[in-house]
Amino acid sequence: MQSFATIVIFGATGDLAQRMLFPSLYNLDADGLLSDDVRIHGAARSKLDDAAFRAQVSNSLDGHVSEGGSIDPTVRARFLERLSYCPVDVDNHADFGCLASRIGSAKDRGVAFYLSTPPSLFAPVVSGLKAAGLTGPATRVAMEKPIGHDLPSSRAVNAAVADGFNEDQVFRVDHYLGKETVQNLLVLRFGNMLFEPLWNSQGIEHVQITVAETVGLEGRVSYYDGVGALSDMVQNHMLQLLALVAMEPPASYTATAVRDEKVKVLRSLRPLDATTATSHSVKGQYRAGAINGKPVVGYADELGKASDTETFVAVKAHLDNWRWKGVPFYLRTGKRLPMRHSEILIQFRPVPHSIFSGRGPGLEPNCLLIRLQPDEGMSLSIMTKEPGLDRGGVALREVKLDVSLTAAFAGQRRRVAYERLLLDLLEGDTTLFVRADEIEAAWTWVDSIHNAWQAAGVTVKPYTAGTWGPSASMGMIERDGASWHDGQQ
């Protein structure tokens, strides 16, 4: 597919656009990845002219362009010259006509629309674009999550977008898929012979996926309350990670092949019901505590009222398919936890028979830890013999083969996820974007949990900020003879 010459960012004055999108586009420009004819139009409600908008973006570049801290003045000038701004009220179709005039004949060379807006505006924006003649074969649209708040609403959003764009023109953004280490999951599994023969229920005992945050509401009060950790994090980021860990080998590294295998995984998730709601899930909410030695208030105090919205969720998931029969996938995410980190732990099964039994410490099963952030890398725990004459039996010790991707690729700039995603949007590669049937399969499972909670009367369990969540989440995994990996072990 052709690389498009125009990108229009709706919500251009908002936090995401200023903090991530424009700095990422600047970095692409600095690396010579934007052709000379690429133009970038900002659109939002604010009444700005081009000069004021460029000044705003220039200030954002100073605060958010990474690596080195200084900005090349030549590249800055070239990048800002690409920018223009058009005030757009999504309820006023005449404003879309002004935007169409700004784009002009460049539409023939392709226009990509990036909706960095609340999800409630997706349908009105698409309607306005269609009325202004800004949809058609030479257009694409990217949308930030969430896509709906449950299965019916996600279908409504997808239907509204489909009124202006075909599925192959729709790029649903989950920025986790743009992270280097997340993409490395596919290379780890399918580019190395070492793990794949054991990557199944015969070799793996369980899988843990943790996404921990130290922040609280952080200005997201109006969005977060009533949504909660299950819908905000599990439905998208964590289920995408699960799908990449559990998917069958695709026939090729193409958008269709990869996404076909991911959706099979999501459709095989076993729904929760009122019987399993309490044994297979925990929902929690932080109360006052301390993060990094500094006191923080509880969620209800931060919100200003009592609420049953969960800021922590742990789920024991099962995939009903041949590869993963009987293997639990433990998912855990929460706010105000002790540290910020995202990781995947693959716990392999023990050897079937230990020849060292009764002669010193026992064997520990191998474990593969994949660190996604902040320190990207992988470590494999293996058993070795301690040096010595072994007169009292073989002394064994677990050691780690640790690979830091940051160190391994020292000197190479670590790309921001949005750089890759924006470039893929312009070039038309949908591999790292989420398809409609993936969204609907994920919501089907998440809705089963919400419904199970309601049927079983599950309420939030309090946990102190700065701890690893309610004690019930430890009990959930420890009943199976396992324990959570807490990042520093």
Secondary structure in CASP SS format (residue, H / E / C, confidence):
PFRMAT SS
TARGET T0000
AUTHOR 0000-0000-0000
METHOD secondary structure of the structure
MODEL  1
M C 1.00
Q C 1.00
S C 1.00
F C 1.00
A C 1.00
T E 1.00
I E 1.00
V E 1.00
I E 1.00
F E 1.00
G C 1.00
A C 1.00
T C 1.00
G C 1.00
D H 1.00
L H 1.00
A H 1.00
Q H 1.00
R H 1.00
M H 1.00
L H 1.00
F H 1.00
P H 1.00
S H 1.00
L H 1.00
Y H 1.00
N H 1.00
L H 1.00
D H 1.00
A H 1.00
D C 1.00
G C 1.00
L C 1.00
L C 1.00
S C 1.00
D C 1.00
D C 1.00
V C 1.00
R E 1.00
I E 1.00
H E 1.00
G E 1.00
A E 1.00
A E 1.00
R C 1.00
S C 1.00
K C 1.00
L C 1.00
D C 1.00
D H 1.00
A H 1.00
A H 1.00
F H 1.00
R H 1.00
A H 1.00
Q H 1.00
V H 1.00
S H 1.00
N H 1.00
S H 1.00
L H 1.00
D H 1.00
G H 1.00
H H 1.00
V C 1.00
S C 1.00
E C 1.00
G C 1.00
G C 1.00
S C 1.00
I C 1.00
D C 1.00
P H 1.00
T H 1.00
V H 1.00
R H 1.00
A H 1.00
R H 1.00
F H 1.00
L H 1.00
E H 1.00
R H 1.00
L E 1.00
S E 1.00
Y E 1.00
C E 1.00
P E 1.00
V C 1.00
D C 1.00
V C 1.00
D C 1.00
N C 1.00
H H 1.00
A H 1.00
D H 1.00
F H 1.00
G H 1.00
C H 1.00
L H 1.00
A H 1.00
S H 1.00
R H 1.00
I H 1.00
G H 1.00
S H 1.00
A H 1.00
K H 1.00
D H 1.00
R H 1.00
G C 1.00
V E 1.00
A E 1.00
F E 1.00
Y E 1.00
L E 1.00
S C 1.00
T C 1.00
P C 1.00
P H 1.00
S H 1.00
L H 1.00
F H 1.00
A H 1.00
P H 1.00
V H 1.00
V H 1.00
S H 1.00
G H 1.00
L H 1.00
K H 1.00
A H 1.00
A C 1.00
G C 1.00
L C 1.00
T C 1.00
G C 1.00
P C 1.00
A C 1.00
T E 1.00
R E 1.00
V E 1.00
A E 1.00
M E 1.00
E E 1.00
K C 1.00
P C 1.00
I C 1.00
G C 1.00
H C 1.00
D C 1.00
L H 1.00
P H 1.00
S H 1.00
S H 1.00
R H 1.00
A H 1.00
V H 1.00
N H 1.00
A H 1.00
A H 1.00
V H 1.00
A H 1.00
D C 1.00
G C 1.00
F C 1.00
N C 1.00
E H 1.00
D H 1.00
Q H 1.00
V E 1.00
F E 1.00
R E 1.00
V E 1.00
D C 1.00
H H 1.00
Y H 1.00
L H 1.00
G H 1.00
K C 1.00
E H 1.00
T H 1.00
V H 1.00
Q H 1.00
N H 1.00
L H 1.00
L H 1.00
V H 1.00
L H 1.00
R H 1.00
F H 1.00
G C 1.00
N C 1.00
M C 1.00
L C 1.00
F C 1.00
E H 1.00
P H 1.00
L H 1.00
W C 1.00
N C 1.00
S C 1.00
Q C 1.00
G C 1.00
I E 1.00
E E 1.00
H E 1.00
V E 1.00
Q E 1.00
I E 1.00
T E 1.00
V E 1.00
A E 1.00
E C 1.00
T C 1.00
V C 1.00
G C 1.00
L C 1.00
E C 1.00
G C 1.00
R C 1.00
V H 1.00
S H 1.00
Y H 1.00
Y H 1.00
D C 1.00
G C 1.00
V C 1.00
G H 1.00
A H 1.00
L H 1.00
S H 1.00
D H 1.00
M H 1.00
V H 1.00
Q H 1.00
N H 1.00
H H 1.00
M H 1.00
L H 1.00
Q H 1.00
L H 1.00
L H 1.00
A H 1.00
L H 1.00
V H 1.00
A H 1.00
M C 1.00
E C 1.00
P C 1.00
P C 1.00
A C 1.00
S C 1.00
Y C 1.00
T C 1.00
A H 1.00
T H 1.00
A H 1.00
V H 1.00
R H 1.00
D H 1.00
E H 1.00
K H 1.00
V H 1.00
K H 1.00
V H 1.00
L H 1.00
R H 1.00
S C 1.00
L E 1.00
R C 1.00
P C 1.00
L C 1.00
D C 1.00
A C 1.00
T C 1.00
T C 1.00
A C 1.00
T C 1.00
S C 1.00
H C 1.00
S E 1.00
V E 1.00
K E 1.00
G E 1.00
Q E 1.00
Y E 1.00
R E 1.00
A C 1.00
G E 1.00
A E 1.00
I E 1.00
N C 1.00
G C 1.00
K E 1.00
P E 1.00
V E 1.00
V C 1.00
G C 1.00
Y H 1.00
A H 1.00
D H 1.00
E H 1.00
L H 1.00
G C 1.00
K C 1.00
A C 1.00
S C 1.00
D C 1.00
T C 1.00
E C 1.00
T C 1.00
F E 1.00
V E 1.00
A E 1.00
V E 1.00
K E 1.00
A E 1.00
H C 1.00
L E 1.00
D C 1.00
N C 1.00
W C 1.00
R C 1.00
W C 1.00
K C 1.00
G C 1.00
V C 1.00
P C 1.00
F E 1.00
Y E 1.00
L E 1.00
R E 1.00
T E 1.00
G E 1.00
K C 1.00
R C 1.00
L C 1.00
P C 1.00
M C 1.00
R C 1.00
H E 1.00
S E 1.00
E E 1.00
I E 1.00
L E 1.00
I E 1.00
Q E 1.00
F E 1.00
R C 1.00
P C 1.00
V C 1.00
P C 1.00
H C 1.00
S C 1.00
I C 1.00
F C 1.00
S C 1.00
G C 1.00
R C 1.00
G C 1.00
P C 1.00
G C 1.00
L C 1.00
E C 1.00
P C 1.00
N C 1.00
C E 1.00
L E 1.00
L E 1.00
I E 1.00
R E 1.00
L E 1.00
Q E 1.00
P C 1.00
D C 1.00
E C 1.00
G E 1.00
M E 1.00
S E 1.00
L E 1.00
S E 1.00
I E 1.00
M E 1.00
T E 1.00
K E 1.00
E C 1.00
P C 1.00
G C 1.00
L C 1.00
D C 1.00
R C 1.00
G C 1.00
G C 1.00
V C 1.00
A C 1.00
L E 1.00
R E 1.00
E E 1.00
V E 1.00
K E 1.00
L E 1.00
D E 1.00
V E 1.00
S E 1.00
L H 1.00
T H 1.00
A H 1.00
A H 1.00
F C 1.00
A C 1.00
G C 1.00
Q C 1.00
R C 1.00
R C 1.00
R C 1.00
V C 1.00
A H 1.00
Y H 1.00
E H 1.00
R H 1.00
L H 1.00
L H 1.00
L H 1.00
D H 1.00
L H 1.00
L H 1.00
E H 1.00
G C 1.00
D C 1.00
T C 1.00
T C 1.00
L C 1.00
F C 1.00
V E 1.00
R C 1.00
A H 1.00
D H 1.00
E H 1.00
I H 1.00
E H 1.00
A H 1.00
A H 1.00
W H 1.00
T H 1.00
W H 1.00
V H 1.00
D H 1.00
S H 1.00
I H 1.00
H H 1.00
N H 1.00
A H 1.00
W H 1.00
Q H 1.00
A H 1.00
A H 1.00
G C 1.00
V C 1.00
T C 1.00
V C 1.00
K E 1.00
P E 1.00
Y E 1.00
T E 1.00
A C 1.00
G C 1.00
T C 1.00
W C 1.00
G C 1.00
P C 1.00
S H 1.00
A H 1.00
S H 1.00
M H 1.00
G H 1.00
M H 1.00
I H 1.00
E H 1.00
R C 1.00
D C 1.00
G C 1.00
A C 1.00
S C 1.00
W C 1.00
H C 1.00
D C 1.00
G C 1.00
Q C 1.00
Q C 1.00
END
